[in-house]
Amino acid sequence: MLKFVHRAIVYSIFILPFILGAQIDRSKIPSIRKEEKRIIKDIQLLVNTQGKEEEGYKKAHHQIKTRALKSNQFKADLNLVLSSYFKNKAMIDSSLYYTKRILTIKHFKNDTIKNEIYGLTYNMLGILNSKIGLEEKSKKWHLKGINISQKYNDRRIYYINSFGLANAYLSTKEYENSLRLYKQCLEYTEHSEIVYGSYVNMANIYGYLENYETTILYLKKAREMCKKFQRNHCIGIISNNIGITYRKQGNMDQALIMFDEALEIAATYQYPEIEIIGYLEKGLILNHQKKHKEAEKIILLALKKSKELGFLNKQKSIYYRLKEVSISQNDYKKALSYAEKFYEVSDSIRFLENDKEINELEVRYQTLQKEKEIKVLQVQNTNRELDLKNQEEAIKNLRLQQEIEKKETHNKILSFQNASEKKLNEITLLKKDQEIQESKLARQKSIKNSILYSFLILLIPVIGLLFTYYQKLQTQNELNKKQEEISEQKISSLIKDQELKLIKASIKGQDKERKRIALELHDSIGGNLAAIKLQLNNTVLNGNKKTISIINNQLDDTYEQVRNLSHNLIPKKFSKNNFCDVLEEYFNNIGGTTSLSTSFVAYPRTEIDLLDETLQIEIFKIIQELITNTIKHAKATSVELQLNLVENMINVLFEDNGIGFNAKNKATGLGFENIKNRLKKVSGTFHIDSRINRGTIIDIEVPALTSINDKVSYNH
């Protein structure tokens, strides 16, 4: 029974690769008509749908008979579909007829399409020959398919034919070759049916070799793949196979579990053959466990299904098993009844087989008739061969006549050659006369050349003098231009020096004015605020403590702001301290007095410290403005500042992790206007990169001035 189930699975796997393969990828053929593609798809769906096969056959046959075929690909597709239809009906002769018709089609759009169609056709011929028992022919066709696939590097055709060849080896019990090919087919993961079909058939081989552990291993792998791709019919068959293998091992409990699983699938999806095998095998185990009544009951269910479907072979096996169960119960009367029915079914099968023999004799008679026709054709071929021989002799006579004509033409050619030699002699005499005349002309040319050379010798010194005079004029013009440029540069440098002096004078005046304002703020307003604070502290006992405390805090804030303002107005003297150290201290102070986490990096530090002092002041004030904006508006927790000096450009990169803003709307605020004005003084540029809830990055670039001669004062 194990052998029967395995063979049934092998048969189903044979069908699937062909059906899938027949659906040729039309996306590779732009010229194919959409109507043809649609027709093929509809017919294939009907042929592969249970109960609609006849409708699909009629449509395909109608297309072949009545349709004006537009492409050979369409004709090949129709023949493949019809071949598959008759193969499924077990009408092998008809299937062979339509398959061989495909090989008569020689011209396709390209070699790739021809290779694909012929590869599928060779695979079908291999399957059909295997079905009628001609395994050697089957091997030859599959090998032909493998050869054509290797020639055009077509993996799908290669593995489909390799799988068919492996099945042919399995039929002839060449297990080693069969196993080798099945293991190769496991590599073709694009075709799931070939992979799990290979697992099932390998399990089949190991079952024949009684290596049941390996059989179960491969069957379980196949079942997992079938579950993955939802192949319920295959899962049911494999479950029965695993159960049979467990029964042969003596593991009855595991066998019953697998048979129950197969029966559940069969009942759910209506697979009667799987159900019959499951009931029969489960009954055998129950009988072995001496549960005779249960065994008889479940085997009778299998009998009922077999009768409904008209499966005589299965009825025969079931009556035999029922007889054994009755004997186990010592019910010999019932055993005799089952034995009689067993023989009745056997007689019916033999009667049908006799009808089959008659049919086979009719087929043989027809083949003899065809052989006679073939012999007649052979006689006709021999007559044609004789005609061909006569034609060959006539051709030989013609060739002799052609040789005679060639000799005559050869003689004519010799006479022409003699005449041509005479003409060549005359030509040589004429050439000698020409050489004499050419020598005379050469002498005359040499005299003329000598006169010309002497004239050129006198002309060259005159040209040299003129050239030197021209060069002197050019050099004099270039010197005049350079002197004009030098004088212009001197004038521009004097103007720039004058401008620098004016800028420095204006900066000094601004610094003095700022210092005066700072002192006024610190001494007058700051002092007044401090006095007010003392007076408020003295009146704490008499007034409202809460109100006075609020006023006191406000005064403290006002005092601190005035103090900071006064200090900020006084310009820092970066000449006394390194610029980078001042910035780093400033950032550390901000980090210590606020909740901000600060980071400062400068590179190269020593060269940045040598920047012009006025440029350092402007950069410092811009950074102060950025810090102020961040503290007021950004709600940031960290601030990073990087100073980089690259190719005489100072780059300031300021970044915070605050709430950000829309740069288009807020880039024109007062703070940014101050920054723009300061950058305009030092020819600097800046770029804002900010988005809501993503922080802000400000990139500033300023030309760096480090040497004393290049220092410039800027208007504040």
Secondary structure by P-SEA (a helix, b strand, c coil): caaaaaaaaaaaaaaaaaaaaacccccccccccaaaaaaaaaaaaaaacccaaaaaaaaaaaaacccccccaaaaaaaaaaaaaaaaaacaaaaaaaaaaaaaaccccccaaaaaaaaaaaaaaaaaaaaaacaaaaaaaaaaaaaaaaaacccaaaaaaaaaaaaaaaaaacaaaaaaaaaaaaccccccaaaaaaaaaaaaaaaaaacaaaaaaaaaaaaaaaaaaacaaaaaaaaaaaaaaaaaaacaaaaaaaaaaaaaaaaaaaccaaaaaaaaaaaaaaaaaacaaaaaaaaaaaaaaaaaaacaaaaaaaaaaaaaaaaaaacaaaaaaaaaaaaaaaaaaaaaaaaaaaaaaaaaaaaaaaaaaaaaaaaaaaaaaaaaaaaaaaaaaaaaaaaaaaaaaaaaaaaaaaaaaaaaaaaaaaaaaaaaaaaaaaaaaaaaaaaaaaaaaaaaaaaaaaaaaaaaaaaaaaaaaaaaaaaaaaaaaaaaaaaaaaaaaaaaaaaaaaaaaaaaaaacaaaaaaaaaaaaaaaacccccaaaaaaaaaaaaaaaaaaaaaaaaacccccccccaaaaaaaaaaaaaaaccbbbbbbbcaaaaaaaccaaaaaaaaaaaaaaaaaaaccccccbbbbbbbbcccbbbbbbbbcccccccccccccaaaaaaaaaaaaabbbbbbbbcccbbbbbbbbbbbbccccccccccc
